[in-house]
Amino acid sequence: MRGDPASALLEILDPEQNTSFRDYYTNFNIDLSKVIFIATANDIATIPAPLRDRMEFISVSSYTPQEKEQIALNYLIPQELKKHALSPNEVVLSLESVRLLIEKYTREAGVRGLRRVIAAIMRKCAKKILQANEDKPQGKRGRKRKIVIEPTNIPDFLDKIVFEIDPIDKEDAVGIVNGLAWTSVGGDVLKIEAIKIKGKGNLKLTGSLGEVMKESAYIAHSVVKTLLDEEVLIPKKKKPKEGRIYNLYDLHLHVPEGATPKDGPSAGITMATSIASILCDKKVRADVAMTGELTLSGRVLPIGGLKEKLIASFKAGIKTALIPEKNYTKDLKDIPKEVQDNMEIKAVQTIQDVLNVALVNH
């Protein structure tokens, strides 16, 4: 009961030991050398490194909202109706209500949570039908009531909305940039914010950032300072006698939802755009989102989880998404047609390409 599955798997997957694996429950040796073990995981980062070395990985991307709709309509709803002894004539979930369940009540790569909320609705429907039947006079009882689930009456069956991707800001702002993030339950849009305070050029980071993400912020800071030195970036209010503008201010960079740990290099260009915006007093387009790792030379490197990130940006109302050129040439075929048709996806090679699109120059 207190066993460590990782330790057992290490022994099982070791070809030197698995021919005579000792099972301490049955207390005899078992030959596991020709057995294939299949496991699932939402996040492989939590698997110990020695165990990862002994495993082969098959990456399965998350379902799109449209795929979840079809799974719900063709499989989940009929199955849950049968489980709760209900007929399709007694409970009907409209397409709009299914979409609302997917967008506001679940956030996951698969459909396990979606099945759970559909089952909760079915239980309450069954109770309503039985109670309505009990209230009828003796001799007139019979299950003839029909319940139609619409977006307007979903709150009667479920608690308040659980998840919501915030829509983008309507107005352009200085220092606030839409970044795209990957999570184990799909994509998300993170707003990265920066402010400047009179100081000596220090950089402060907050928002529960991991080590890799902190390093990305320092790289972004150095890249923007280089662009200012080379006068590729020119501040609106230039004061030549006071020295470089980045030496006159301390910067505070924050990623909201500070209680949620965040890590990874893909926010590099987002952080650089936020720093450039605040130092140059130039607004960032509110309808633009971006993802990409940044190098010290200003190149944009490819990232993972592009499909989930672009689906999240589409849900948030983003009009233009900036992605690394290698992702554009390699991964664009995997992006749902609905997302590509309703959003402009641009490939970027350098941080200058990003700033040319994201910063408002007037």
C-alpha positions in Angstrom: 0.0 0.0 0.0 3.0 2.3 0.5 4.9 1.0 -2.5 6.6 3.2 -5.0 5.4 2.4 -8.6 8.4 4.3 -10.1 10.9 2.0 -8.3 9.0 -1.1 -9.3 8.9 0.0 -12.9 12.6 0.8 -12.9 13.3 -2.8 -12.0 10.7 -4.3 -14.3 12.0 -2.3 -17.3 15.7 -3.1 -16.6 16.7 -6.0 -19.0 19.3 -7.1 -16.5 16.7 -7.8 -13.8 13.3 -8.3 -15.4 13.9 -12.0 -16.3 13.5 -12.8 -12.6 11.4 -10.0 -11.1 10.5 -10.9 -7.5 6.9 -10.2 -6.7 6.7 -9.9 -2.9 2.9 -10.4 -2.8 2.9 -13.8 -4.5 6.5 -14.4 -3.3 8.0 -16.0 -6.4 10.0 -14.8 -9.4 8.3 -13.8 -12.6 9.8 -13.4 -16.1 8.7 -10.0 -17.4 11.4 -9.7 -20.1 8.8 -10.1 -23.0 6.0 -8.1 -21.4 5.0 -4.6 -22.8 3.7 -2.2 -20.2 1.5 0.7 -21.4 1.0 3.7 -19.1 -0.6 7.1 -19.5 0.5 10.4 -18.1 -0.7 14.0 -18.4 2.7 15.5 -17.8 5.9 13.5 -18.4 7.9 16.0 -16.5 6.7 14.4 -13.2 8.2 11.0 -14.2 11.7 10.5 -12.6 14.5 10.9 -15.1 15.9 7.3 -14.8 12.5 5.9 -15.5 12.0 8.2 -18.5 15.2 6.8 -20.0 13.7 3.3 -20.1 10.4 4.4 -21.7 9.2 5.1 -25.2 6.8 8.1 -25.6 3.9 8.5 -27.9 2.6 12.1 -27.7 -1.2 12.4 -28.2 -2.4 16.0 -28.6 -5.6 17.1 -26.8 -9.0 17.0 -28.4 -10.2 20.2 -30.0 -13.5 21.7 -28.8 -15.2 20.5 -32.1 -13.9 16.9 -31.5 -15.2 17.0 -27.9 -18.6 18.1 -29.2 -18.9 15.1 -31.5 -17.7 12.7 -28.8 -20.2 14.1 -26.4 -23.1 14.0 -28.8 -22.3 10.6 -30.3 -21.0 8.7 -27.3 -21.0 10.4 -23.9 -24.7 11.5 -23.8 -26.2 8.2 -25.2 -24.0 6.2 -22.7 -25.0 8.4 -19.7 -28.7 8.3 -20.8 -28.5 4.5 -20.7 -26.7 4.4 -17.4 -29.4 6.6 -15.7 -32.3 4.6 -17.3 -33.4 7.7 -19.3 -34.6 7.8 -22.9 -33.5 10.3 -25.6 -37.0 11.7 -25.5 -36.9 12.5 -21.8 -33.6 14.5 -21.7 -32.2 16.5 -24.6 -28.9 18.5 -24.4 -28.8 21.2 -27.1 -25.6 21.7 -29.1 -25.2 25.1 -27.4 -25.4 23.6 -24.0 -22.7 21.0 -24.9 -20.4 23.8 -26.1 -21.0 25.7 -22.8 -20.1 22.6 -20.8 -16.9 22.2 -22.8 -15.8 25.8 -22.6 -16.9 26.8 -19.1 -17.3 23.7 -16.9 -14.3 21.6 -17.9 -10.7 22.2 -18.7 -8.9 19.0 -19.8 -7.0 17.4 -22.7 -9.5 14.5 -22.8 -13.2 14.1 -22.0 -13.3 12.5 -18.5 -14.4 15.7 -16.8 -17.0 16.3 -19.6 -18.5 12.8 -18.9 -18.6 13.7 -15.2 -20.6 16.9 -15.7 -23.0 15.2 -18.2 -23.5 12.4 -15.6 -24.3 15.0 -12.9 -26.9 16.6 -15.2 -28.5 13.2 -15.9 -28.8 12.4 -12.2 -30.7 15.6 -11.5 -32.9 15.1 -14.6 -33.8 11.6 -13.4 -34.7 13.0 -9.9 -36.9 15.7 -11.5 -38.7 13.2 -13.6 -39.4 10.9 -10.7 -40.5 13.7 -8.4 -42.9 15.0 -11.1 -44.3 11.5 -11.5 -44.8 11.2 -7.7 -46.7 14.5 -7.6 -49.3 13.2 -10.1 -52.6 11.7 -8.8 -52.7 7.9 -8.4 -53.6 6.2 -11.7 -52.2 9.0 -13.9 -48.6 8.4 -13.2 -46.2 7.8 -16.1 -42.9 9.1 -17.3 -43.9 11.5 -20.0 -41.9 14.6 -18.9 -39.3 16.0 -21.3 -36.4 18.1 -20.0 -34.4 20.2 -22.5 -31.0 21.4 -21.3 -30.2 24.9 -22.7 -27.4 27.3 -21.8 -30.0 29.4 -19.8 -31.0 26.5 -17.5 -27.6 24.8 -17.0 -27.1 26.7 -13.7 -30.1 24.8 -12.4 -28.2 21.5 -12.8 -24.6 22.5 -12.2 -22.7 24.8 -9.8 -21.4 28.1 -11.1 -19.0 28.3 -14.0 -15.6 26.7 -13.1 -13.3 27.6 -16.0 -13.1 30.6 -18.2 -10.5 31.9 -20.7 -10.6 35.6 -20.2 -11.4 37.6 -23.4 -8.6 39.9 -24.6 -8.5 43.5 -23.6 -10.2 45.8 -26.1 -7.7 48.6 -25.9 -3.9 48.6 -26.6 -1.8 49.1 -23.5 1.9 49.8 -22.6 3.7 46.8 -21.0 0.8 44.3 -21.2 1.3 41.4 -23.7 -0.7 38.3 -24.5 1.4 35.2 -24.1 0.4 31.6 -25.1 1.0 28.8 -22.6 0.7 25.0 -22.6 -0.7 23.2 -19.6 -1.3 19.5 -19.0 -5.1 20.2 -19.6 -4.8 22.3 -22.8 -3.7 25.8 -23.7 -4.1 29.1 -22.0 -3.6 32.8 -22.6 -1.3 34.5 -20.0 -1.0 38.3 -19.8 2.5 39.3 -19.0 2.8 42.7 -17.4 5.7 45.1 -16.8 6.1 48.4 -15.0 9.1 50.7 -14.6 10.1 52.5 -11.4 12.9 55.0 -11.1 16.0 53.1 -10.2 19.3 51.6 -11.5 18.3 49.1 -14.2 17.4 46.1 -12.0 14.9 43.5 -13.0 12.4 42.0 -10.5 10.3 38.9 -11.4 7.1 37.7 -9.7 4.3 35.2 -10.5 5.6 31.8 -9.3 8.1 31.4 -12.1 10.4 28.4 -12.5 14.1 28.6 -13.1 13.9 28.2 -16.9 11.3 31.0 -17.1 13.4 33.3 -15.0 16.3 32.7 -17.3 14.1 33.6 -20.3 13.2 36.9 -18.6 16.9 37.8 -18.0 17.6 36.9 -21.7 14.7 39.0 -22.8 16.0 41.9 -20.7 19.5 41.7 -22.2 18.2 41.4 -25.8 16.0 44.5 -25.4 19.0 46.5 -23.9 21.1 45.4 -26.9 18.4 46.7 -29.3 18.3 50.0 -27.5 22.1 50.3 -27.6 22.1 49.6 -31.4 19.1 52.1 -31.7 17.0 49.4 -33.4 14.5 50.4 -30.6 14.1 54.1 -30.0 12.2 55.4 -26.9 9.5 57.9 -27.4 11.0 60.3 -24.8 14.7 60.1 -25.4 16.9 61.9 -22.9 20.5 61.7 -24.2 22.2 63.4 -21.3 20.9 61.1 -18.6 22.3 57.9 -20.1 20.6 54.8 -21.5 16.9 54.6 -20.6 17.3 51.1 -19.2 19.7 52.4 -16.5 17.2 55.0 -15.3 14.5 52.5 -14.2 14.0 49.3 -12.3 11.7 46.9 -14.1 9.1 44.7 -12.5 7.8 41.8 -14.7 4.8 39.9 -13.4 2.8 36.9 -14.7 -0.7 36.9 -13.1 -2.2 33.9 -11.3 0.8 33.9 -8.9 -0.5 30.8 -7.1 0.0 28.7 -10.3 3.6 27.5 -10.9 4.8 28.4 -14.4 8.0 27.3 -16.2 9.4 26.8 -19.7 11.2 28.9 -22.3 8.3 29.7 -24.6 7.5 33.0 -23.0 10.8 34.5 -24.1 9.5 36.7 -26.9 6.4 37.7 -24.8 8.6 39.0 -22.0 10.9 40.8 -24.4 7.9 42.6 -26.0 6.6 43.6 -22.6 10.1 45.0 -21.6 10.5 46.8 -25.0 7.0 48.3 -24.7 7.5 49.7 -21.2 11.0 51.1 -21.9 10.0 52.7 -25.2 6.5 53.9 -24.0 4.9 52.1 -27.0 1.6 50.3 -26.7 1.2 46.6 -27.5 -1.6 45.5 -29.8 -4.3 43.9 -27.6 -5.4 41.5 -30.4 -1.9 39.9 -30.8 -0.7 36.9 -28.9 2.7 35.2 -29.2 4.8 32.2 -28.2 8.5 31.4 -28.8 11.8 30.9 -27.1 14.3 33.7 -27.4 18.1 33.5 -27.7 20.7 36.1 -26.7 21.3 36.9 -30.4 17.6 37.7 -30.8 16.5 34.6 -32.8 13.2 32.9 -32.1 13.4 29.1 -31.5 10.5 26.6 -31.9 8.3 25.5 -29.0 5.9 22.7 -28.1 2.1 22.5 -27.6 1.3 24.8 -30.5 -2.1 23.2 -31.3 -3.4 23.7 -27.7 -1.9 27.2 -27.5 -3.6 28.4 -30.8 -6.9 26.9 -29.8 -6.8 28.8 -26.5 -5.9 32.1 -28.4 -8.8 31.5 -30.8 -11.2 31.1 -27.8 -9.9 34.3 -26.3 -10.6 36.3 -29.4 -7.0 36.8 -30.6 -6.8 38.1 -34.2 -3.1 37.6 -34.8 -0.8 34.9 -33.4 3.0 35.1 -33.7 4.8 31.7 -33.8 8.3 30.6 -34.5 9.0 30.0 -38.2 10.0 26.3 -37.7 6.7 25.6 -36.0 4.9 27.4 -38.9 6.5 25.2 -41.5 6.3 21.9 -39.5 3.2 22.1 -37.3 0.6 24.3 -39.0 -1.0 21.2 -40.7 -2.1 20.0 -37.2 -4.0 23.2 -36.4 -7.8 22.9 -36.8 -9.2 24.6 -39.9 -11.6 26.7 -37.8 -8.7 28.2 -36.0 -6.7 28.9 -39.2 -9.7 30.4 -40.9 -10.5 32.9 -38.1 -7.1 34.0 -37.0 -4.0 35.3 -38.8 -1.0 33.1 -37.9 2.4 34.8 -38.7 5.8 33.2 -38.6 8.7 35.1 -36.9 12.4 34.5 -37.1 13.8 37.3 -34.9 12.7 39.5 -32.0 12.6 42.4 -34.5 9.9 40.6 -36.5 7.9 40.2 -33.3 8.2 43.9 -32.3 7.4 45.1 -35.8 4.0 43.4 -35.5 3.2 43.7 -31.8 4.2 47.3 -31.0 2.0 50.3 -32.0 4.5 52.7 -33.6 2.3 55.8 -33.8 
